[in-house]
């Protein structure tokens, strides 16, 4: 582990930027139709519980990262295999988010540019940032956090003053009851983006006063859930359910609709800037977790030496995991969220927490 420390505020910023990540890009929870915002909020509450599970594990082993306490709990061989599985998984999800970034830029502005070139440009920046360590990444997050929120508040005000929002598009609430929403929560929003906060278990040992990080982390996840729910409600209010569902990037379509006083328009470039920043942090944190985990498993002291080789793996995965964006989305909705996410985000953490509880029955932990 590198000798680095980040503050509770920096942890809050990283979690918030990570959770927004690519989630602001896609029509999140649109299978719940006009109740998508409700599905996001319910998914957020489930995500808070999953985060609590991982935080309890951290409290049992506050000086260790997951690959280390997995070996303690499951034995060296089984623990190492599980830790390695998480490493591959983090790299795979980083590649998926990087693919989202590339597809967004190709759709928005660089139609003739090869996907590989676009992804490579961002990946090189991510490799550079991750080589500098978690402290530098956290300080960078502090700089961009204020900028992102300024753009978000400005965009919200402009959409309201444009008179684009039709609240009738959000009615009727719970038209088909609670079950369609529960299905979307279980298959989508519980895991993406809220369950993904499991990756921060690799960062907890670096946090100053890490044992006080629970409230800050839960507040960051809750705030991101509220932000995403508001975003989807605005998308549906402006575009309607059908157009939101058909749009690859509904927030982009919403922002392109802004027209104030017949001169303030074409503000989609601000959307692109904020999205690139959020995706940069999401991929960076996944990538950092994969590198840190690899270094622990294979006992590599110079962690930064892994950045370039593993970065190239993530880059090539991002362009080869699917032949088209439609296939990429289908794989994410039908395979990843149904099989991989439940196993890595729910089953394994609960199993590890159960084992840790029985192994530490006589040990008191302070929250």
Helices and strands as residue ranges (DSSP letters): H 8-20, G 30-35, H 36-60, H 66-74, H 76-108, H 115-132, H 134-161, G 167-170, H 179-184, I 185-189, G 194-202, G 204-206, G 210-212, H 213-239, H 241-246, H 250-256, H 268-297, G 303-306, H 307-320, H 325-331, I 332-340, H 341-341, I 342-347, H 348-359
